[in-house]
Amino acid sequence: MSDPGVRSVERFNAAWHRGDLTEVAACLAEDVTYSPSGWDGPAVTLRGRDVVCRAFADHLGPGPTLGAVRSAGDRVLCEWSWPAAEDGTVLHGVDLYLVRDGLIAAKDVFSKITAGR
Protein backbone atom coordinates (compact mmCIF):
# COMPACT_ATOMS: atom_id res chain seq x y z
CA MET A 1 0.00 0.00 0.00
CA SER A 2 1.41 3.41 -0.95
CA ASP A 3 2.11 6.22 1.46
CA PRO A 4 -0.85 8.63 2.05
CA GLY A 5 1.38 11.69 1.48
CA VAL A 6 2.58 10.28 -1.82
CA ARG A 7 -1.02 9.55 -2.86
CA SER A 8 -2.00 13.15 -2.01
CA VAL A 9 0.79 14.61 -4.14
CA GLU A 10 0.12 12.19 -7.00
CA ARG A 11 -3.57 13.21 -6.92
CA PHE A 12 -2.48 16.89 -7.01
CA ASN A 13 -0.06 16.25 -9.90
CA ALA A 14 -2.72 14.41 -11.92
CA ALA A 15 -5.24 17.23 -11.40
CA TRP A 16 -2.59 19.80 -12.37
CA HIS A 17 -1.73 17.87 -15.56
CA ARG A 18 -5.45 17.72 -16.51
CA GLY A 19 -5.82 21.46 -15.86
CA ASP A 20 -8.48 20.80 -13.19
CA LEU A 21 -8.27 23.78 -10.82
CA THR A 22 -11.25 22.55 -8.77
CA GLU A 23 -9.48 19.26 -8.03
CA VAL A 24 -6.14 21.04 -7.43
CA ALA A 25 -7.90 23.22 -4.83
CA ALA A 26 -9.44 20.13 -3.22
CA CYS A 27 -5.90 18.81 -2.63
CA LEU A 28 -4.85 21.91 -0.68
CA ALA A 29 -5.31 22.77 2.98
CA GLU A 30 -7.20 26.00 3.63
CA ASP A 31 -4.01 27.56 5.12
CA VAL A 32 -1.62 26.24 2.43
CA THR A 33 1.58 28.14 1.70
CA TYR A 34 3.32 28.23 -1.67
CA SER A 35 6.88 29.41 -2.21
CA PRO A 36 7.79 29.36 -5.91
CA SER A 37 11.31 29.07 -7.22
CA GLY A 38 13.39 32.20 -7.61
CA TRP A 39 13.26 31.34 -11.31
CA ASP A 40 9.61 32.49 -11.21
CA GLY A 41 10.52 36.01 -9.97
CA PRO A 42 11.23 37.66 -6.64
CA ALA A 43 11.13 35.46 -3.55
CA VAL A 44 7.62 35.37 -2.16
CA THR A 45 5.43 33.08 -0.10
CA LEU A 46 1.73 33.00 -0.93
CA ARG A 47 -0.71 32.05 1.82
CA GLY A 48 -4.20 30.58 1.73
CA ARG A 49 -6.00 28.27 -0.71
CA ASP A 50 -7.70 31.04 -2.70
CA VAL A 51 -4.50 33.08 -3.16
CA VAL A 52 -2.47 30.00 -4.07
CA CYS A 53 -5.10 28.77 -6.55
CA ARG A 54 -5.13 32.18 -8.27
CA ALA A 55 -1.34 31.85 -8.70
CA PHE A 56 -1.72 28.32 -10.07
CA ALA A 57 -4.61 29.09 -12.46
CA ASP A 58 -2.49 30.19 -15.44
CA HIS A 59 0.06 27.40 -15.06
CA LEU A 60 -2.11 24.27 -15.01
CA GLY A 61 -1.87 21.64 -17.71
CA PRO A 62 0.87 19.44 -19.09
CA GLY A 63 4.28 20.66 -18.07
CA PRO A 64 7.57 19.21 -16.95
CA THR A 65 8.39 15.53 -16.86
CA LEU A 66 7.80 14.34 -13.31
CA GLY A 67 10.08 11.94 -11.51
CA ALA A 68 9.24 9.61 -8.67
CA VAL A 69 7.34 10.93 -5.69
CA ARG A 70 9.02 10.04 -2.38
CA SER A 71 8.16 10.68 1.22
CA ALA A 72 9.73 10.88 4.66
CA GLY A 73 7.09 11.36 7.31
CA ASP A 74 4.91 14.33 6.43
CA ARG A 75 7.36 15.61 3.78
CA VAL A 76 6.96 14.57 0.16
CA LEU A 77 9.40 15.27 -2.66
CA CYS A 78 8.73 15.22 -6.40
CA GLU A 79 11.55 15.73 -8.92
CA TRP A 80 10.84 17.28 -12.31
CA SER A 81 12.57 18.59 -15.45
CA TRP A 82 11.59 20.49 -18.57
CA PRO A 83 12.72 19.33 -22.01
CA ALA A 84 16.03 20.78 -23.17
CA ALA A 85 15.92 24.28 -24.62
CA GLU A 86 17.40 25.03 -28.05
CA ASP A 87 20.78 25.77 -26.44
CA GLY A 88 20.68 22.43 -24.60
CA THR A 89 20.08 23.87 -21.14
CA VAL A 90 17.60 22.05 -18.93
CA LEU A 91 15.57 23.39 -16.03
CA HIS A 92 15.50 20.77 -13.24
CA GLY A 93 13.79 21.03 -9.91
CA VAL A 94 12.09 19.53 -6.93
CA ASP A 95 8.83 20.36 -5.27
CA LEU A 96 8.89 19.80 -1.52
CA TYR A 97 5.47 19.34 0.05
CA LEU A 98 4.23 19.26 3.61
CA VAL A 99 1.17 17.00 3.76
CA ARG A 100 -1.17 17.25 6.73
CA ASP A 101 -4.35 15.18 7.13
CA GLY A 102 -4.20 14.13 3.47
CA LEU A 103 -3.99 17.73 2.20
CA ILE A 104 -1.05 19.73 0.93
CA ALA A 105 -0.21 22.31 3.59
CA ALA A 106 2.92 23.70 1.87
CA LYS A 107 4.54 23.54 -1.57
CA ASP A 108 8.10 24.84 -1.91
CA VAL A 109 9.81 24.84 -5.31
CA PHE A 110 13.56 24.59 -5.87
CA SER A 111 15.13 24.68 -9.32
CA LYS A 112 18.36 25.06 -11.26
CA ILE A 113 19.46 25.22 -14.87
CA THR A 114 22.08 22.81 -16.12
CA ALA A 115 24.37 23.77 -18.98
CA GLY A 116 23.76 22.66 -22.50
CA ARG A 117 26.06 20.69 -24.72
C-alpha positions as CSV (number, residue, x, y, z in Angstrom):
1,M,0.0,0.0,0.0
2,S,1.4,3.4,-0.9
3,D,2.1,6.2,1.5
4,P,-0.8,8.6,2.0
5,G,1.4,11.7,1.5
6,V,2.6,10.3,-1.8
7,R,-1.0,9.6,-2.9
8,S,-2.0,13.2,-2.0
9,V,0.8,14.6,-4.1
10,E,0.1,12.2,-7.0
11,R,-3.6,13.2,-6.9
12,F,-2.5,16.9,-7.0
13,N,-0.1,16.2,-9.9
14,A,-2.7,14.4,-11.9
15,A,-5.2,17.2,-11.4
16,W,-2.6,19.8,-12.4
17,H,-1.7,17.9,-15.6
18,R,-5.4,17.7,-16.5
19,G,-5.8,21.5,-15.9
20,D,-8.5,20.8,-13.2
21,L,-8.3,23.8,-10.8
22,T,-11.2,22.5,-8.8
23,E,-9.5,19.3,-8.0
24,V,-6.1,21.0,-7.4
25,A,-7.9,23.2,-4.8
26,A,-9.4,20.1,-3.2
27,C,-5.9,18.8,-2.6
28,L,-4.8,21.9,-0.7
29,A,-5.3,22.8,3.0
30,E,-7.2,26.0,3.6
31,D,-4.0,27.6,5.1
32,V,-1.6,26.2,2.4
33,T,1.6,28.1,1.7
34,Y,3.3,28.2,-1.7
35,S,6.9,29.4,-2.2
36,P,7.8,29.4,-5.9
37,S,11.3,29.1,-7.2
38,G,13.4,32.2,-7.6
39,W,13.3,31.3,-11.3
40,D,9.6,32.5,-11.2
41,G,10.5,36.0,-10.0
42,P,11.2,37.7,-6.6
43,A,11.1,35.5,-3.6
44,V,7.6,35.4,-2.2
45,T,5.4,33.1,-0.1
46,L,1.7,33.0,-0.9
47,R,-0.7,32.0,1.8
48,G,-4.2,30.6,1.7
49,R,-6.0,28.3,-0.7
50,D,-7.7,31.0,-2.7
51,V,-4.5,33.1,-3.2
52,V,-2.5,30.0,-4.1
53,C,-5.1,28.8,-6.6
54,R,-5.1,32.2,-8.3
55,A,-1.3,31.9,-8.7
56,F,-1.7,28.3,-10.1
57,A,-4.6,29.1,-12.5
58,D,-2.5,30.2,-15.4
59,H,0.1,27.4,-15.1
60,L,-2.1,24.3,-15.0
61,G,-1.9,21.6,-17.7
62,P,0.9,19.4,-19.1
63,G,4.3,20.7,-18.1
64,P,7.6,19.2,-17.0
65,T,8.4,15.5,-16.9
66,L,7.8,14.3,-13.3
67,G,10.1,11.9,-11.5
68,A,9.2,9.6,-8.7
69,V,7.3,10.9,-5.7
70,R,9.0,10.0,-2.4
71,S,8.2,10.7,1.2
72,A,9.7,10.9,4.7
73,G,7.1,11.4,7.3
74,D,4.9,14.3,6.4
75,R,7.4,15.6,3.8
76,V,7.0,14.6,0.2
77,L,9.4,15.3,-2.7
78,C,8.7,15.2,-6.4
79,E,11.6,15.7,-8.9
80,W,10.8,17.3,-12.3
81,S,12.6,18.6,-15.4
82,W,11.6,20.5,-18.6
83,P,12.7,19.3,-22.0
84,A,16.0,20.8,-23.2
85,A,15.9,24.3,-24.6
86,E,17.4,25.0,-28.1
87,D,20.8,25.8,-26.4
88,G,20.7,22.4,-24.6
89,T,20.1,23.9,-21.1
90,V,17.6,22.0,-18.9
91,L,15.6,23.4,-16.0
92,H,15.5,20.8,-13.2
93,G,13.8,21.0,-9.9
94,V,12.1,19.5,-6.9
95,D,8.8,20.4,-5.3
96,L,8.9,19.8,-1.5
97,Y,5.5,19.3,0.0
98,L,4.2,19.3,3.6
99,V,1.2,17.0,3.8
100,R,-1.2,17.2,6.7
101,D,-4.3,15.2,7.1
102,G,-4.2,14.1,3.5
103,L,-4.0,17.7,2.2
104,I,-1.0,19.7,0.9
105,A,-0.2,22.3,3.6
106,A,2.9,23.7,1.9
107,K,4.5,23.5,-1.6
108,D,8.1,24.8,-1.9
109,V,9.8,24.8,-5.3
110,F,13.6,24.6,-5.9
111,S,15.1,24.7,-9.3
112,K,18.4,25.1,-11.3
113,I,19.5,25.2,-14.9
114,T,22.1,22.8,-16.1
115,A,24.4,23.8,-19.0
116,G,23.8,22.7,-22.5
117,R,26.1,20.7,-24.7
